[in-house]
Amino acid sequence: MNVRNCRKCGRIFNYVMGPIVCPRCKEAQEVKFQEVKKYVQDNHGADITEVSEACDVETSQIRQWIREERLQFADDSPIRLPCESCGAMIQAGRFCDKCKMEMTKEFKHAIAPSKPKETDIKPKKSERDKMRFL
């Protein structure tokens, strides 16, 4: 049994996985998320600070929801975050499309089976080279 203290309220709880937050605080956070989501749907042109002040949520929490791709904004929204790889401004997630494609290519290249070299290929044995029993 893994018992920890909640990072938000300090209560002791049985930790299973994910962020170290107790079930009560997770539920409260989910309620705040729904409130922010509704506010963003009603106010398309709002920026992060405006959403933060209107919904009483920290800007870091809003950025986290955007990075997790739980919150998405309209194309004309002023809310943008920098790509963690190249710094290009993106609407949601951690990486821009270009960096995602580069990472995908690198992963495919790393996973692809390498072709055997000709020096690694052993010559086939003939019938004469086999061991015989009497």
Buried (B, 14 or more C-beta within 10 A) or exposed (E): EEEEEBEBEEEEBEBEEEEEBBEEBBEBBEEBBEBBBEBBEEEEEBBBEBBBEBBEBEEEBBBEBBBEEEBBBEEEBEBBBEBEBEEBEBBBBBBBEEBBEBEEEEEEEEEEEEEEEEEEEEEEEEEEEEEEEE
